[in-house]
Amino acid sequence: MLPAARVAVSACRLELRRCPMKNSGHSSDKDQNLTVGRLKSRPQFLRVREGERRRGPYFILEVLDRQSPDEAPRAGFTVTKKQGNAVERNRMRRRLKEAVRLSAGFAMKPGHDYVIVAHRDALGAPFGKLTEAMAARIAGNQTKTRPSRVRAGHSDGK
């Protein structure tokens, strides 16, 4: 095939790929609203620790209202080193991300940040139970507020 013909064929293939995606209606405004953002930096994760805490058998969910209802919800996932080696921690993180993507993302409120801290039990739990627990915690069941901390070495006056 001549180089000029190869370029023309490549251009046609590229154009065919673009055209169906433009008019197919796959990405609508409704789908855009269902996307969940990500928490990526340490200060973002630390800020969420100031919010409310919801405990469960497979993970702890920390929630913070950012007071901005026009922004999309954001989620962050963390697994401590005591939960297992890197392979196991990544498996737990992937399972939790998939549970949020499939069943719990719709329940997340706009303008809220969520941090999911995995427990070791999330590794061996049936995926159906994991997704049910995720949806229940995000919906607000079993809410527990975090008590204020007392600094180490300081007594409360006794």
N, C-alpha and C positions, 0 to 999 in steps of 0.2 A: 504494500500500500504506500502511496506517495505521502510525504510529510504534510502537504497541504490538505489532502483528503483525510488524513488522520485527525488533523485539527478540526476539520469540518464535522467529522463524525463525533468527536469528543464534544464539540459545542452543541450538537443536536442532542446527545445523551444528557448533557448537563441541563439543557433547556427542558427536556422531558421530565427530568427529576423535579425541577422547580415548579412547573405548571400545575401538576396535580396537587402539590402541597399547598399552593396558594388558595385554591378554590375548594379544597376538600372539606373545609370546616372543622378540621381536627382540633385546632386551637381556638377556642371561643373565649369570650370574656368570662363565661361561667367556669371554664376549666382554669383560667388564670387565677380566679379567686380561691380555688381549692388548693393551690400550691402552698406548701409550708416552707418558710425560709429556714436558714441554718444559723445557729450560733457557732462562731468559729474562734473567737479570741477569749483568752482567759478572763479579762475584765467583764465580758458579757456573761460568762458562766458564774463568776463570783457575785455579780449583781442579782442574779436569779436566786441565789441562796438566801437573800433577804426576804423572799416571798414565802408563800405558804407551801407546806410539805404534805404530800399524800403517800403513805406507805402501802406496800403490797407485798405479796409473796415472791414476786419475780423481779421487782424493781421499786425504786423510790421515784416519785414524780415531784419535781419542784416547779412551782408556777409563780410567775410575777406578772402583774398587770402593769404595762408600760404607760397607761393612760393615753394611748393613741389608737382609737378604734378604727381609724382609716387605714392602718398598716396591717400587713399580713402577719399571721402568727409565725413565731420562729421556734425551732426545736434544736436541742443539743443532746448528744449522747455521750455518756462517759462510763467507763468500766475501770475500777481500781485494779492495781497489780495483784492484790491479794485474791482476786477472783480466779486467777489462772494464768497460764502462759499467753504469749501474744496471739497464738492461733485461736485459743479458746476465747480470749477477750474480743477478738475481731468477729468471731462467730456470734457471740452474744450481741455485739453492736449491730451486726447485719440483721439479725433476727428482729431486734427492736425497731430498727429503721423500717423494715418491711411491714411490721405490724402497724406502725404509724401510717405508712403509705397506703396500705390496703384498707384499714378499718377505722383508724382513729383520727386521721387528718381532718375529717369533716367536723369532728366535735371540738376542735381547737378554736378558741375564741380569737377574733381579730384583735391585734394590739397586745397580745399576751406572749410571754416567753416561757418555754417549757424545757426543763432539763430532766432527762431520764437517766438515772443511775442504776445500772444493772446489778442484780444479785446473781450468785452462782446458779441458782435454780432456773434462771432464764435459759440456760444452755440445754437442759434436758426436758423442759416443759413442753407439752404438746402445743403446737402452734395455735390451735383454736383457743385453748385456754389463755395463752399469752395475749392474743388479740382481744379477747373478751375483757381481760383484766386491764389492758391498755385503754380500751374504750370507756370502761367504768371509771378508771382513775381520772381520765381527762374530762369526763362528764361531771366530775365533782363528787363522786361517791367516796366515802371514807376520808373525809377531810380532817387534817390535823394541822394546827398552826404551830409554828416553831417558837419555843419559848425564848425570851431574851437571854443572852449569855452573861454569865458572871465571869469576869476576868480572873485568870489563875493567880493565886496568891492574895486575893482580896476577899475578906470575909464580909458578910452582910451585917456586921455590927455586933455579933454575939461574942 
